[in-house]
């Protein structure tokens, strides 16, 4: 007998907690899953969500659904307790105050199918229905709506789970959990703190004019004095000139 599944519906706006939407995490059962907890204020009508859970249980155990203790994925954030882990037995709202006054819905998607083949993560889009690729955009504390369905399971326990089909970010919110604190809210300027120098923009080197080597000057010719003509001297012998 195949496990019962409901039709898919859209959730009301919810505060996102502990998301693993892009990289699956290993659950206590040892399976890899994409997960998210949706915190929905108790002032919001969740009848449609409650109906698909109840109808799935009725379809799976038509004669027993009122008698058997099956796990309901919609928990009261004011009374729900941890069933395992280091906080077992503690109220969730005592560990995570944001649970108070909310319904807490754990939604998951298997990261591997029955043949152990990798299953892609649920699509995540922004307010403009543009695909989100950066996990920092959809963080614990922002507000989302999700497309989900209910499905029944029966192993060591009976229960109904919420399948996570797709997520849309609606708006930003205060980060929850291990978000880094804002240092401006933690520290004050020290009275004797030196002022950090303003960073200087790097100066571009000035272009240099091209250098040319002048050709060597031609040698200077010194003017020479004109030569004086001297008539040939006629030999003289005893007063006679021989021609």
C-alpha positions as CSV (number, residue, x, y, z in Angstrom):
1,X,0.0,0.0,0.0
2,X,1.4,3.4,-1.1
3,X,1.6,6.1,1.6
4,X,-1.1,8.7,1.3
5,X,-0.3,12.1,0.0
6,X,-2.3,15.3,-0.2
7,X,-2.6,18.0,-2.8
8,X,-0.2,20.9,-2.6
9,X,-1.2,24.2,-1.0
10,X,0.4,27.5,-0.2
11,X,1.2,28.3,3.4
12,X,0.5,31.7,5.0
13,X,3.4,34.0,5.5
14,X,5.8,32.4,8.0
15,X,9.1,33.2,9.7
16,X,11.8,30.9,8.4
17,X,13.9,29.1,11.0
18,X,16.9,26.7,10.7
19,X,16.8,26.5,6.8
20,X,18.8,23.9,4.9
21,X,17.4,24.8,1.5
22,X,20.5,24.6,-0.7
23,X,22.6,21.9,1.0
24,X,20.9,19.0,2.7
25,X,21.6,18.0,6.3
26,X,21.8,14.6,7.8
27,X,18.8,14.1,10.2
28,X,18.7,11.9,13.3
29,X,17.4,9.1,11.1
30,X,20.6,9.2,9.1
31,X,18.9,10.5,5.9
32,X,19.8,13.6,4.0
33,X,17.0,16.1,3.8
34,X,16.4,19.7,2.8
35,X,14.6,21.2,5.8
36,X,12.9,24.3,7.1
37,X,10.8,25.2,10.2
38,X,8.0,27.6,9.4
39,X,6.7,29.8,12.4
40,X,3.2,31.0,11.7
41,X,1.5,33.4,14.2
42,X,-1.4,31.8,16.0
43,X,-3.5,34.8,15.0
44,X,-3.3,33.6,11.4
45,X,-5.8,31.1,10.0
46,X,-4.1,27.8,9.2
47,X,-7.2,25.7,8.5
48,X,-6.1,24.7,5.0
49,X,-2.8,23.4,6.4
50,X,-4.6,21.5,9.2
51,X,-7.0,20.0,6.8
52,X,-4.4,18.4,4.5
53,X,-2.7,16.9,7.5
54,X,-5.9,15.4,9.0
55,X,-7.2,14.2,5.6
56,X,-3.8,12.4,4.9
57,X,-4.0,10.7,8.3
58,X,-7.7,9.6,7.6
59,X,-6.7,8.3,4.2
60,X,-3.7,6.4,5.5
61,X,-5.4,4.9,8.6
62,X,-9.2,5.2,8.0
63,X,-10.2,3.1,10.9
64,X,-7.4,4.0,13.4
65,X,-6.4,7.5,12.8
66,X,-8.3,8.7,15.9
67,X,-6.9,5.9,18.1
68,X,-3.2,5.5,17.1
69,X,-0.7,8.1,18.4
70,X,0.6,9.6,15.1
71,X,3.0,12.5,14.9
72,X,1.5,15.8,13.8
73,X,3.8,18.1,11.9
74,X,2.0,21.2,13.2
75,X,3.2,21.9,16.7
76,X,2.1,24.4,19.3
77,X,5.2,26.6,19.8
78,X,4.2,27.4,23.4
79,X,4.0,23.7,24.5
80,X,6.0,21.6,22.1
81,X,9.0,19.9,23.6
82,X,12.2,18.4,22.2
83,X,11.9,14.7,21.6
84,X,15.6,14.0,21.3
85,X,19.0,15.7,21.4
86,X,20.6,17.7,24.2
87,X,17.4,19.6,25.0
88,X,15.2,16.6,25.2
89,X,12.1,17.2,27.4
90,X,12.6,21.0,27.3
91,X,10.0,23.3,25.8
92,X,11.1,24.6,22.5
93,X,10.0,28.2,23.4
94,X,12.3,28.1,26.4
95,X,15.3,27.4,24.1
96,X,14.0,29.5,21.1
97,X,11.8,32.4,22.3
98,X,10.7,33.1,18.8
99,X,8.5,29.9,19.0
100,X,6.2,31.5,21.6
101,X,2.8,32.5,20.1
102,X,3.4,30.6,16.9
103,X,2.6,27.3,15.2
104,X,5.8,25.5,14.3
105,X,5.7,23.5,11.1
106,X,8.7,21.3,10.1
107,X,8.8,20.8,6.4
108,X,11.3,18.6,4.6
109,X,12.3,17.2,1.2
110,X,14.3,14.0,0.7
111,X,17.7,14.6,-0.9
112,X,17.9,11.1,-2.4
113,X,15.3,8.9,-3.9
114,X,14.6,5.2,-3.4
115,X,17.4,4.4,-5.8
116,X,19.8,6.6,-3.9
117,X,19.9,9.1,-6.7
118,X,20.5,12.8,-5.8
119,X,17.3,14.8,-5.8
120,X,17.6,18.6,-6.5
121,X,16.7,21.0,-3.7
122,X,13.4,22.8,-3.6
123,X,13.3,25.9,-5.8
124,X,13.8,29.1,-3.9
125,X,12.7,32.5,-5.5
126,X,12.6,36.1,-4.4
127,X,9.8,38.7,-4.3
128,X,10.1,39.0,-8.1
129,X,10.0,35.2,-8.6
130,X,13.7,35.3,-9.6
131,X,15.6,32.2,-8.6
132,X,17.8,32.7,-5.5
133,X,21.2,31.2,-5.7
134,X,22.9,32.8,-2.6
135,X,21.9,31.0,0.7
136,X,22.6,34.3,2.5
137,X,19.5,35.8,0.9
138,X,17.1,33.3,2.5
139,X,18.2,33.2,6.2
140,X,16.9,32.2,9.5
141,X,14.6,35.1,10.5
142,X,13.4,36.3,7.1
143,X,9.7,35.8,6.1
144,X,8.6,33.3,3.4
145,X,5.7,31.5,1.9
146,X,6.0,27.9,0.9
147,X,4.3,25.4,-1.4
148,X,3.8,22.2,0.7
149,X,1.9,18.9,0.8
150,X,1.2,16.3,3.5
151,X,2.4,12.7,3.3
152,X,2.0,9.8,5.7
153,X,4.7,7.6,7.0
154,X,4.9,4.4,9.0
155,X,8.1,2.9,10.3
156,X,9.0,2.7,13.9
157,X,6.3,5.4,14.4
158,X,3.1,6.6,12.7
159,X,3.0,10.1,11.5
160,X,2.3,12.7,8.9
161,X,5.0,14.9,7.4
162,X,5.0,18.1,5.5
163,X,6.7,18.0,2.1
164,X,8.6,21.1,1.1
165,X,8.1,21.8,-2.6
166,X,9.2,25.4,-3.2
167,X,9.9,28.6,-1.2
168,X,9.4,32.3,-1.9
169,X,11.0,35.0,0.2
170,X,8.5,37.7,1.1
171,X,10.5,40.1,3.1
172,X,13.5,40.5,5.4
173,X,13.5,40.1,9.2
174,X,15.7,40.1,12.2
175,X,18.2,37.3,11.9
176,X,17.8,34.4,14.4
177,X,20.2,32.0,15.9
178,X,23.9,32.3,15.3
179,X,23.9,35.5,13.3
180,X,26.9,37.7,13.8
181,X,26.2,40.6,16.2
182,X,26.4,44.2,14.9
183,X,29.6,45.6,16.5
184,X,28.2,49.1,16.5
185,X,25.6,47.9,19.1
186,X,28.3,46.3,21.3
187,X,31.1,48.8,21.5
188,X,31.5,52.6,22.0
189,X,34.4,54.7,20.8
190,X,37.4,54.8,23.2
191,X,38.3,58.3,24.4
192,X,42.0,58.0,23.5
193,X,41.5,55.9,20.5
194,X,43.8,57.2,17.6
195,X,42.1,58.2,14.5
196,X,42.8,55.8,11.7
197,X,44.3,57.6,8.7
198,X,42.1,57.9,5.7
199,X,43.2,55.6,3.0
200,X,44.8,57.4,0.1
201,X,43.9,56.5,-3.4
202,X,46.8,55.2,-5.3
203,X,48.4,57.9,-7.5
204,X,48.7,57.0,-11.1
205,X,52.3,57.6,-12.4
206,X,52.7,60.7,-14.6
207,X,53.4,59.8,-18.2
208,X,57.0,60.6,-19.2
209,X,57.8,62.4,-22.4
210,X,59.7,60.1,-24.8
211,X,63.4,60.6,-24.7
212,X,65.3,61.1,-28.0
213,X,69.1,61.0,-28.4
214,X,70.2,63.9,-30.6
215,X,72.5,62.9,-33.5
216,X,76.1,63.9,-33.0
217,X,77.1,67.3,-34.3
218,X,79.3,67.3,-37.4
219,X,82.9,68.2,-36.8
220,X,83.7,71.9,-37.1
221,X,86.1,72.6,-40.0
222,X,88.6,75.3,-39.0
223,X,89.2,77.8,-41.8
224,X,92.7,77.7,-43.3
225,X,94.6,80.8,-44.3
226,X,95.1,81.3,-48.0
227,X,98.6,80.4,-49.2
228,X,100.7,83.3,-50.5
229,X,102.2,82.9,-54.0
230,X,105.9,83.3,-54.0
231,X,107.6,83.7,-57.4
232,X,110.4,81.4,-58.1
233,X,113.8,82.8,-57.2
234,X,116.2,83.1,-60.2
235,X,119.6,82.1,-59.4
236,X,122.1,85.0,-59.7
237,X,125.7,84.5,-60.6
238,X,128.2,87.4,-60.7
239,X,125.4,89.9,-61.3
240,X,124.0,88.0,-64.2
241,X,120.7,86.4,-64.1
242,X,120.3,83.2,-66.0
243,X,117.1,82.6,-67.6
